[in-house]
Amino acid sequence: MNHPTNPPVDWETLVTQEENRLYRTALAILGDPSEAQDAVQEAFLAFLEKAPADLEIPSAWLMRVVVNGCKSRLRLRWRRPTVPLWEELPAPSPQEREELEELYALPPQDRAVIHLHYYEGYSTQEIAQLLHCRPGTVRSRLSRARERLRRLLGGDFL
């Protein structure tokens, strides 16, 4: 029995569609624009070199590679942000700057689950698969991060 094969991936379309989403995810995890750009570039290179030919959902494969690459970067001792994130973003209001400071004060694994859940729309099960942890761990990280942000920002943040 012949199995249908997936059409070849249009490289230019894939990059155009996924680049910003992958960058936002990497930035949320790493907190450093330069590191985030490098992580995304490495993911695209890995796609060219290592992606299975019968890959059904290239965007999911790329997201997993970016998340894993970010986790690896965070393990490196020399990785330290040199410029606060808010100095790299377009002029935020004072309140937005405070919120960004508080968000980036969270541990990287908490930032990752917040970003993947609220900005990318992944379920806790999907995030658990991406981060190689249990769904209960994802839920506890989400809860802990929401509570900390609530305390820091006051009121009903999430």
Stockholm file with secondary structure:
# STOCKHOLM 1.0

chainA/1-158         MNHPTNPPVDWETLVTQEENRLYRTALAILGDPSEAQDAVQEAFLAFLEKAPADLEIPSAWLMRVVVNGCKSRLRLRWRRPTVPLWEELPAPSPQEREELEELYALPPQDRAVIHLHYYEGYSTQEIAQLLHCRPGTVRSRLSRARERLRRLLGGDFL
#=GR chainA/1-158 SS CCCCCCCCCCHHHHHHHHHHHHHHHHHHHHCCHHHHHHHHHHHHHHHHHHCCTTCSCHHHHHHHHHHHHHHHHHHCTTCCCSSCHHHHSSCCCHHHHHHHHHHHHSCHHHHHHHIIIIISCCCHHHHHHHHTSCHHHHHHHHHHHHHHHHHHHCSCCC
#=GC SS_cons         CCCCCCCCCCHHHHHHHHHHHHHHHHHHHHCCHHHHHHHHHHHHHHHHHHCCTTCSCHHHHHHHHHHHHHHHHHHCTTCCCSSCHHHHSSCCCHHHHHHHHHHHHSCHHHHHHHIIIIISCCCHHHHHHHHTSCHHHHHHHHHHHHHHHHHHHCSCCC
//
